[in-house]
Amino acid sequence: MTPKQPPAGTSFKMERVVGIVLRSGVIASTACLAAGLVLALVVGDGAVAAFLLNTGILVLLATPVARVIVSTMEYVNERDWRFAALTGIVLLELIASAVAALVFNRKL
Amino acid sequence: MPAVSVTLALIIFTAGTIAGSLGALLGLGGGVFLVPFLNLVMGFPFTVAAAISLTTVIATSSTVSAGRAGKQLINMRLGMLLEVATAAGSFLGGVTAQFVSQSVLQRLFGLVAAIVALIMLSRLRRRNVILDPNADPGLLGGRYHEEESGCTVTYHVKRLPLAVVASFLAGNVSSLLGIGGGIIKVPVLNAWCGIPLRAAAATSAFMIGVTATAGAIIYYGRGQLVPALAGAACLGVQLGSWGGMKFGAAASSKWLKILMAGVLFIVSAMMFMRGGR
């Protein structure tokens, strides 16, 4: 099968890299959450289960952030400054959310 | 907060599976069904329901988009451009959710959802596509292969400022109410911005991961995100969205629109009931 023409400007590499990041994040977080739930409910191991569940949630939250970071790097790599700047702004907005979370958690 | 028992985890897992499959079919993210269930049926505080739902929105977005990456159905450029607006809206929504009574916003949302549903139903036959495979989609437009017609579909993006405003509002509502926000973006992108429903839904599903994360991080920091419950819901939603995706490729655009309009009316009624109290 011959490769289909991509939409103007969107590289195949970008689609592939984004796919890899999302898939890895999904697999890692799902594994942690499933193991954590089984431990908590079936075995009843509190500390390890809580660690796994928290890790699973954090990996889940980190996956879109990682996708934005990788996209920014890929746009810089392609010298597409307009979109590098746009994804950079999205990254700053996510950082603002993390700062707000720390403020609500009174760690700042 | 209730103690997490095996029964509770199984109930939430099942609810997640149903919400996830419906969400994947409609490009909504599933939160539209999960939040009312957790809040009205299970009796969780609204913020706790919203936080659980936001994590499932992220899981759905990552799962669905990982499966679609490389098929050009997701308009990544448009998605990343509009994410600037959704993430800003979501950040503000996540912060406001900690301070503001939500009943006014919920009634407003009910109104918006009903209007959007009516617009969707009135535009069932519009295709918004150019069937010449050599047409230039422009900087933000897209091109993809539609399986049921066997055609290569090309489209231009029209009225970009409107798409940006809709994305900001979608991000805001997403964080405040714990839904994906596709409920606002997809109809606007489809009805006014010239983007075919399938591509609009895929692009929205791609964006809502980042949108929901901007809000979920704030709920997590506030301690409103219960990992065991969110975990059970996420696993269910992932199973459901996997099933929905398999079935979704075979569903026709017209029926998707009718189904989606019906969902919008139900959500609208629920928002009015809840906000009116």
Chai-1 contact restraints between the chains, C-beta under 6 A:
chainA,res_idxA,chainB,res_idxB,connection_type,confidence,min_distance_angstrom,max_distance_angstrom,comment,restraint_id
A,P7,B,Q72,contact,1.0,0.0,6.0,A-B,restraint_1
A,P7,B,P137,contact,1.0,0.0,6.0,A-B,restraint_2
A,P7,B,G142,contact,1.0,0.0,6.0,A-B,restraint_3
A,P7,B,R143,contact,1.0,0.0,6.0,A-B,restraint_4
A,A8,B,P137,contact,1.0,0.0,6.0,A-B,restraint_5
A,G9,B,R77,contact,1.0,0.0,6.0,A-B,restraint_6
A,T10,B,M76,contact,1.0,0.0,6.0,A-B,restraint_7
A,T10,B,R77,contact,1.0,0.0,6.0,A-B,restraint_8
A,E15,B,A69,contact,1.0,0.0,6.0,A-B,restraint_9
A,E15,B,G70,contact,1.0,0.0,6.0,A-B,restraint_10
A,V18,B,A69,contact,1.0,0.0,6.0,A-B,restraint_11
A,G19,B,A66,contact,1.0,0.0,6.0,A-B,restraint_12
A,G19,B,A69,contact,1.0,0.0,6.0,A-B,restraint_13
A,G19,B,G70,contact,1.0,0.0,6.0,A-B,restraint_14
A,L22,B,S62,contact,1.0,0.0,6.0,A-B,restraint_15
A,L22,B,S65,contact,1.0,0.0,6.0,A-B,restraint_16
A,L22,B,A66,contact,1.0,0.0,6.0,A-B,restraint_17
A,R23,B,A66,contact,1.0,0.0,6.0,A-B,restraint_18
A,G25,B,S62,contact,1.0,0.0,6.0,A-B,restraint_19
A,V26,B,S62,contact,1.0,0.0,6.0,A-B,restraint_20
A,V26,B,T63,contact,1.0,0.0,6.0,A-B,restraint_21
A,V26,B,A66,contact,1.0,0.0,6.0,A-B,restraint_22
A,L33,B,G231,contact,1.0,0.0,6.0,A-B,restraint_23
A,L33,B,C234,contact,1.0,0.0,6.0,A-B,restraint_24
A,L37,B,G231,contact,1.0,0.0,6.0,A-B,restraint_25
A,A40,B,A228,contact,1.0,0.0,6.0,A-B,restraint_26
A,L41,B,V6,contact,1.0,0.0,6.0,A-B,restraint_27
A,L41,B,A9,contact,1.0,0.0,6.0,A-B,restraint_28
A,L53,B,P227,contact,1.0,0.0,6.0,A-B,restraint_29
A,L53,B,A228,contact,1.0,0.0,6.0,A-B,restraint_30
A,L53,B,G231,contact,1.0,0.0,6.0,A-B,restraint_31
A,N54,B,P227,contact,1.0,0.0,6.0,A-B,restraint_32
A,G56,B,G231,contact,1.0,0.0,6.0,A-B,restraint_33
A,I57,B,P227,contact,1.0,0.0,6.0,A-B,restraint_34
A,I57,B,A230,contact,1.0,0.0,6.0,A-B,restraint_35
A,L60,B,I58,contact,1.0,0.0,6.0,A-B,restraint_36
A,L61,B,T213,contact,1.0,0.0,6.0,A-B,restraint_37
A,L61,B,A216,contact,1.0,0.0,6.0,A-B,restraint_38
A,L61,B,I217,contact,1.0,0.0,6.0,A-B,restraint_39
A,T63,B,S62,contact,1.0,0.0,6.0,A-B,restraint_40
A,P64,B,G209,contact,1.0,0.0,6.0,A-B,restraint_41
A,P64,B,V210,contact,1.0,0.0,6.0,A-B,restraint_42
A,P64,B,T213,contact,1.0,0.0,6.0,A-B,restraint_43
A,L86,B,M80,contact,1.0,0.0,6.0,A-B,restraint_44
A,L86,B,L81,contact,1.0,0.0,6.0,A-B,restraint_45
A,L86,B,V84,contact,1.0,0.0,6.0,A-B,restraint_46
A,T87,B,M80,contact,1.0,0.0,6.0,A-B,restraint_47
A,I89,B,V84,contact,1.0,0.0,6.0,A-B,restraint_48
A,V90,B,E83,contact,1.0,0.0,6.0,A-B,restraint_49
A,V90,B,V84,contact,1.0,0.0,6.0,A-B,restraint_50
A,V90,B,A87,contact,1.0,0.0,6.0,A-B,restraint_51
A,E93,B,A87,contact,1.0,0.0,6.0,A-B,restraint_52
A,E93,B,A88,contact,1.0,0.0,6.0,A-B,restraint_53
A,E93,B,F91,contact,1.0,0.0,6.0,A-B,restraint_54
A,L94,B,A214,contact,1.0,0.0,6.0,A-B,restraint_55
A,A96,B,F91,contact,1.0,0.0,6.0,A-B,restraint_56
A,S97,B,F91,contact,1.0,0.0,6.0,A-B,restraint_57
A,S97,B,A214,contact,1.0,0.0,6.0,A-B,restraint_58
A,S97,B,I217,contact,1.0,0.0,6.0,A-B,restraint_59
A,S97,B,I218,contact,1.0,0.0,6.0,A-B,restraint_60
A,A98,B,I217,contact,1.0,0.0,6.0,A-B,restraint_61
A,A100,B,V95,contact,1.0,0.0,6.0,A-B,restraint_62
A,A100,B,I218,contact,1.0,0.0,6.0,A-B,restraint_63
A,A101,B,I217,contact,1.0,0.0,6.0,A-B,restraint_64
A,A101,B,I218,contact,1.0,0.0,6.0,A-B,restraint_65
A,A101,B,G221,contact,1.0,0.0,6.0,A-B,restraint_66
A,F104,B,G221,contact,1.0,0.0,6.0,A-B,restraint_67
A,F104,B,R222,contact,1.0,0.0,6.0,A-B,restraint_68
A,N105,B,G221,contact,1.0,0.0,6.0,A-B,restraint_69
